[in-house]
Amino acid sequence: MDVIVDPTSTMSGRGAWLHRNADCLRLALRRRAFGPALKVPALVVDAAALGRQFEAVVDPEQGQT
């Protein structure tokens, strides 16, 4: 299972809300919050890939799209 960014909130499946802020992403990764939020206890998140996706949709100047 991959964790991917869905900026339009239109993809099917279970989701987890995250502020459009890089600090929030880092904290969620550090706390390993995606597994419990997505109800996949042993979830391994590719932090580098998720970070690249996140940066692609977040405006670094505003902290949001």
VOPAGU-2260 file (C-alpha; in pm, 1 decimal, decimal comma):
REM VOPAGU-2260
SITE   aa  ch    i         X         Y         Z
SITE  MET   A    0       0,0       0,0       0,0
SITE  ASP   A    1     130,0     342,9     -93,4
SITE  VAL   A    2      46,3     668,8      77,3
SITE  ILE   A    3     -13,5     936,6    -185,8
SITE  VAL   A    4    -116,2    1301,0    -180,7
SITE  ASP   A    5    -468,3    1376,0    -305,3
SITE  PRO   A    6    -492,8    1756,6    -317,8
SITE  THR   A    7    -844,3    1747,8    -465,5
SITE  SER   A    8    -983,3    1501,5    -208,2
SITE  THR   A    9   -1149,9    1305,6    -487,7
SITE  MET   A   10    -970,5     970,4    -482,7
SITE  SER   A   11   -1152,0     665,9    -352,3
SITE  GLY   A   12   -1040,8     476,7     -46,7
SITE  ARG   A   13    -948,2     563,4     307,8
SITE  GLY   A   14    -781,1     898,5     361,7
SITE  ALA   A   15    -603,5    1094,5     630,3
SITE  TRP   A   16    -626,1    1471,2     662,5
SITE  LEU   A   17    -304,8    1670,0     683,1
SITE  HIS   A   18    -249,2    2045,0     690,2
SITE  ARG   A   19     -77,3    2183,2     383,1
SITE  ASN   A   20     229,0    2258,7     588,4
SITE  ALA   A   21     564,9    2082,2     568,1
SITE  ASP   A   22     601,2    2085,5     948,5
SITE  CYS   A   23     275,3    1894,6     979,8
SITE  LEU   A   24     398,9    1632,8     732,7
SITE  ARG   A   25     729,6    1593,2     918,1
SITE  LEU   A   26     546,1    1552,7    1249,4
SITE  ALA   A   27     306,9    1291,9    1105,9
SITE  LEU   A   28     602,1    1097,2     966,1
SITE  ARG   A   29     795,7    1120,0    1292,2
SITE  ARG   A   30     493,8    1000,8    1493,3
SITE  ARG   A   31     417,7     728,8    1237,6
SITE  ALA   A   32      62,3     860,9    1229,8
SITE  PHE   A   33     -34,1     735,1     884,3
SITE  GLY   A   34     -69,2     368,7     983,2
SITE  PRO   A   35    -324,6     427,6    1259,8
SITE  ALA   A   36    -507,6     695,4    1058,5
SITE  LEU   A   37    -538,6     463,8     759,7
SITE  LYS   A   38    -606,2     159,6     980,1
SITE  VAL   A   39    -301,6     -25,5     846,8
SITE  PRO   A   40     -96,8     -99,9    1160,8
SITE  ALA   A   41     228,1    -212,3     995,0
SITE  LEU   A   42     223,9      54,4     721,9
SITE  VAL   A   43     567,8     154,9     596,1
SITE  VAL   A   44     563,3     502,1     439,1
SITE  ASP   A   45     818,4     606,7     177,3
SITE  ALA   A   46     889,4     945,0     336,3
SITE  ALA   A   47    1101,2    1070,6      44,8
SITE  ALA   A   48     835,9     990,8    -216,5
SITE  LEU   A   49     557,6    1136,1      -2,0
SITE  GLY   A   50     764,9    1448,6      61,3
SITE  ARG   A   51     816,2    1501,1    -313,8
SITE  GLN   A   52     442,9    1463,9    -379,4
SITE  PHE   A   53     362,9    1700,7     -94,7
SITE  GLU   A   54     607,1    1966,0    -219,8
SITE  ALA   A   55     455,1    1943,9    -567,6
SITE  VAL   A   56     111,2    2051,9    -442,4
SITE  VAL   A   57     202,4    2293,5    -161,3
SITE  ASP   A   58     303,2    2650,5    -236,3
SITE  PRO   A   59     614,1    2707,8     -22,3
SITE  GLU   A   60     542,5    3082,4       1,0
SITE  GLN   A   61     188,7    3045,4     134,3
SITE  GLY   A   62     201,2    2700,8     290,6
SITE  GLN   A   63     -96,7    2604,8      75,7
SITE  THR   A   64    -207,5    2569,4    -286,4
